[in-house]
Amino acid sequence: MTFTREELLIIAKHNPEALVYINLALQEQVQSLAACIQQLEQQLRKNSRNSSKPPSSDGPAKPNPKSLRKRTGKKSGGQKGHQGHTLQRVENPDESTVLTVNTCSCHADLSQISPIRYDVRQIFELPEPKLHVLEFKGEIKICPDCGAQVKAIFPDSAQAPVQYGDRFRALLVYLHHQQLLPVNRINQMMQDLYNAPACEATILDASKKTYGNLEPFEIAITQALSESPVLHVDESGARAAGKLHWLHVASTAFLTFYGIHEKRGTEAMDYFGILPQFKGYLIHDFWKPYLKYDCHHGLCNAHHLRELTFLFEQQDQPWAEKLFDFLLEANKFAKEQNRQLTQEQKEPWELRYRAIIAEGWEVNPLPPEPVQKKRGRRKKTKSQNLLERLRDHESSALAFLHEKDVPFSNNLAEQDIRMIKIRLKISGCFRTLQGARQFARIRSYISTARKQAGNILDAITRAVLGQPYIPSICQ
């Protein structure tokens, strides 16, 4: 709607009501555009520090890192009394060379003098990479009674005239699923190190065999996680077979489960069979489908801290900074007690929490209900949505105060699921859904072995042999 100056003067002279209508329409348009501009500006001001955006999306304008930890005044590095780690000399080296002393600086001959001691230095060096070739010669005999030709039976590990052994195949699985190397780079690496190229079919066949052998492990870990007192969960998008799928993670400090499904919500969670039986504390980032499960809930306060940071830094809301400080102080207090808090200890914190939430509502009141209700939910601001969540789910937000073993954040699940982003950055996607499922199960096994201080290559070798490692916590 545009008018020239002359047209507006004519309208004002002959039809003032029309001019009022035009003015009101323009005001409405300006308000709508201002709201759009404000929303776009808020999106531009969001980064990994004040929202759930990943650090990789920050770009060149990445904000300076700011730790939530308070300064202790200690110097960086190992502190006094810290047990250091360094190479230790071995008693029986693989190779030993004696360096002789034949003359003294005074030109005396020392060749026949026995040493009083040795000054020993050891070098830990890689041997020249070389594959160990093990040959089986099966006897073939003629039976003197019936004349039949009888052949020796080869072991299961030698079913072809020439093939790679189980440890070599385990190394391929390790490089592909733990170090996340693409198939062509593994092929090049094996060629350079061992002069033994491993084609794509060999690598994928090793993964397929490992995946099948890990079925007992997955059954055991699924049951163990469903019985855990505290469980961290999260999900992240992963493209497979040309479509968007979701990688779901359920983990504890000692166990990790990954599963691929085309759905993100309860259909996928029910399919994996962990959450329907779970009765402990479920730690998550307030993804609504998690709330449908009949268990206790704990919300990730790391997410809350980022949202609060945006509100007090970008929207100048003091209550948000108060709540930010409150959450850190409450977490510190709970950790220092190192035991279950009594109701007398919790009550002052709960009252203070509710007072800050009430202050937030005073600054961000909900608009009055419209006389003629529209379909759908009322639109709310980011502040109002956060306040509503923190008010209606107070026990979940403060779960770390109510239960000693409930963590402050969901960082464990976020750290566990981060590797899928690394995998997708390297390879972009999974070409097949079966390949994605193999990756999820094998990574569950690898992550669990790593958490329980096991040797990952040895654990994978056991899986290739059909004797997978079952964590003691699952037994």
JOKA-V553208 format. One record per helix or strand of 2 or more residues. SS is the DSSP state (@ for helix, = for strand). FROM is the first residue (numbers start at 1). LEN is the number of residues. If there is no record, write none. Layout:
BEGIN
ss:from:len
SS:FROM:LEN
SS:FROM:LEN
END
This chain:
BEGIN
ss:from:len
@:5:10
@:16:30
@:55:3
@:59:3
=:140:3
=:149:3
@:166:13
@:183:12
@:200:14
@:215:12
=:230:11
=:243:9
=:256:6
@:266:7
@:275:3
=:281:4
@:288:5
=:296:4
@:301:14
@:318:20
@:343:21
@:382:11
@:394:4
@:399:4
@:411:17
@:433:19
@:456:9
@:472:3
END
